[in-house]
Amino acid sequence: LSNFRINYHLRKHCLFHRISDRFRHSSVSPLSFSYSKMTKICEDPAYQQNAEKSPIRKAQFFPNEPEMVGRSRSSNHSGPHSPPMREPMTNFDELFEQMADQDREVGDRLRRHLQFFFMNPMEKWSVRHQFPWKLVLQVLKIVFVTAQLVLFAELRMSHVDFMEDTTVVMRHKFLKNWDDDRDALQYPPSEGRYSVYDGKGIFEHLSFIVNSYYSLQSESFASFSYDLSRVNSKRQARDTNSSLTAGVTFDKIPYMEACIDRIANVSVNNNTYEFDINDVYECTSLNFTKAEVDRIASDEMAIVDILAQRKITFHAEDALRISKATIKMRLRTIHFSPVTSDQRPECYLIKLNVVFDNSHHTGQVHIFINNVISYVNECNGRILKGGSIAWDTIVMGVLDICVLVLSVASFVLCLRALIKAHLLKSRAEEFFDQALKLKLSVSDKLDFLNLWYVMIVVNDTCLVIGTIAKISIEFRDFDSDLFTLTGILLGTGALLVYVGVLRYFGFFSQYNVLILTMKKAIPSILRFLGCASVLYAGFLIAGWVIIGPYSMKFRSLTSSSEALFSLLNGDDMFATFYTINDSNTVIKVFGCAYIYIFVSLFIYVVLSLFIAIIMDAYEVVKDRYSEGLTMERSLLKDFVQTCPPPEQLSSPSTRAAYSPSNLLNLAAGSDSSNSVRTLRFLDRLRDRILEASGRGTGGSRFASFSNPLNDSVPPTPSSVSVPSTPPIPSAVDREMTNFAFDERQNPV
């Protein structure tokens, strides 16, 4: 690897030495030997002959290397100025001389407009004192969104803990042999699935469920009651206001419901069988009398005859017929937690299903509980409290309003900037096509699309929708799905808010290493992952098909992918070996070899190459700073470069040159465009916001805060002269501008 890196840098410097003599003045060298020694090696005829015959060319070593090399920032060049700017691919000055005066004026405005468009917020502040509203909004959003999520997380944790604890209570209450060891989340699990293996066990569990249901209020140390909102029969009246703590008489207890999922008929003889596989789903109301309940409580097997009277049987001949049996019941409870900030009681409806799963027809009947806990709106009351104000509710309401206002304002500004960029791209494309007879490339057009703004628009949308859902939750109008949706939206929005702030770190050369490295490495990473994913998919399918029947970690395609990804990160290796069933020797040997090959290939080869790609991108970024490489060529960048940047950004002449009256009017002649109509609507909305804040829309004070992508503000006073082209800067400024232009690409 060391020899390869030496050869890599040697060829790089020799090729660049032959291209430009200016590299001879550079003091930066990635190797430890001096420039003179390297030059002697390059000038060696034997080396040059071998280099010419070698199939390795510069394009293979440096597919993304810029065309020209600029002056190093630490150069020892003895001249007063750096080398001149590179010549553009197209002579725009000659094309401008051949234009009409009107087209030439439009071209000058377009060049200045594009130059201002690609400035970062700090440069725009220096030129026009344009306040960075988007930056301030992102910082404020981080503060308020973080505070909002902290309070919402506490509310959500309390809600989820209540549902999990209620589920645990239901299992202990309605499953006969459930113990505390099954409540602990263990992997691999210490016990198998909760099951019964004969008809007697099924009837014993059914008797236990009946006894537990009818003794719910007397034996439970919790505020459980029955859902009396449903009418069991004509003699039962609807009752929604019964006390949860008061006893409910037997005649008012709602009936349970038994639902059987089976096939139509099964007939099995010694050598013949007949299966009618049409699905039949039947539900029966278990309208037990008090005498029947007392009889079941004294004798568990009495339920056999009681269910048989209702045509429900679980005999041996029913084993192939019945696929699933479900006992359904509806309960009520109230949740109150004084240890949390939100101490208001909440009423919940519990839809409880005890499922006997015989779908595999193997003689093992799995038993589990499915419950759906939902909030009940028909639950009113009051809290007697010593005259204190619920400050937590006030704080949450204020935070929600602030997040809504900030998100809407950020959404409007970023969407407005995207629309203006689209209009500017259309005007530039039209000018190149009609006046210059040139076509902009796709990469040039994509320079107008700011993906940072797209991401901010997405996170603002998530925050607005999530905050509205959160407000509805605080007004106690929600269910578990709304809680989940709100958490996903707010969490995703907060993540994108934090990521969006990284854009502003990219304007500082000391802090943008992460952003530039990721930007440089992402194309190579995506290509690499495309190849690696094919290899991963092959191992995934093979492991699922071959090892799946003999290992719990490969039973499904999803669990197989999770197991392989854990192995890829060096996690849980021994457990993966251990869980492969050794009843089949061939599968055991194949499984071990499969894991050895996968781990060796992906950890030692794939991951190492993945890290090498990122490190290579980091080296390129570091060399770009240390060697002062210029931007890559493009038609749009060459066009902007023909308008030299001003020497002083804060000078009056520069401010006058970049004033809105001296730039393009993007909305001119496009009244029917949807983009223009949307832009004007957003401008009016922005003006109203500023008027409401007391800034007003007139005078120079507002003009300094406007975005000069249209010239709707008053023209520049005549006391300040407006040059048609800013003064030509020194060569040092030109070189630094060329380098900085490629690294910014962040229109505001």
Secondary structure, 3 states (H helix, E strand, C coil): CHHHHHHHHHHHHHHHHHHCHHHHHCCCCCCCCCHHHHHHHHHCHHHHHHHHHCCCCHHHHCCCCCCCCCCCCCCCCCCCCCCCCCCCCCCHHHHHHCCCHHHHHHHHHHHHHHHHHCCCHHHHHHHHCCCCHHHHHHHHHHHHHHHHHHHHHHHHHHHHHHHHHHHHHHHHHHCCCCCHHHCCCCCCCCCCCCEECCHHHHHHHHHHHHHHHHCHHHHCCCCCEECCCCCCCCCCCCCCCCCCCCCCCHHHCCCEEEEEEEEEEEEECCCCEEEEEEEEEEEEEECCCHHHHHHHHHCHHHHHHHHHCCCCCCCHHHCCCEEEEEEEEEEEEEECCCCCCCCCCEEEEEEEEEEEECCCCCCCEEEEEEEEEEECCCCCCCCCCCCCCCHHHHHHHHHHHHHHHHHHHHHHHHHHHHHHHHHHHHHHHHHHHHCCCCCCCHHHHHCCCCHHHHHHHHHHHHHHHHHHHHHHHHCCCCCHHHHHHHHHHHHHHHHHHHHHHHHHHCCCCCCCHHHHHHHHHHHHHHHHHHHHHHHHHHHHHHHHHHHHHHCHHHCCHHHHHHHHHHHHCCCCHHHHHHCCCCCCHHHHHHHHHHHHHHHHHHHHHHHHHHHHHHHHHHHHHHHHHHHCCCCCCCHHHHHHHCCCCCCCCCCHHHHHHCCHHHCCCCCCCCCCCHHHHHHHHHHHHHHHHHHHCCCCCCHHHHHCCCCCCCCCCCCCCCCCCCCCCCCCCCHHHHHHHHHHHHHHCCCC
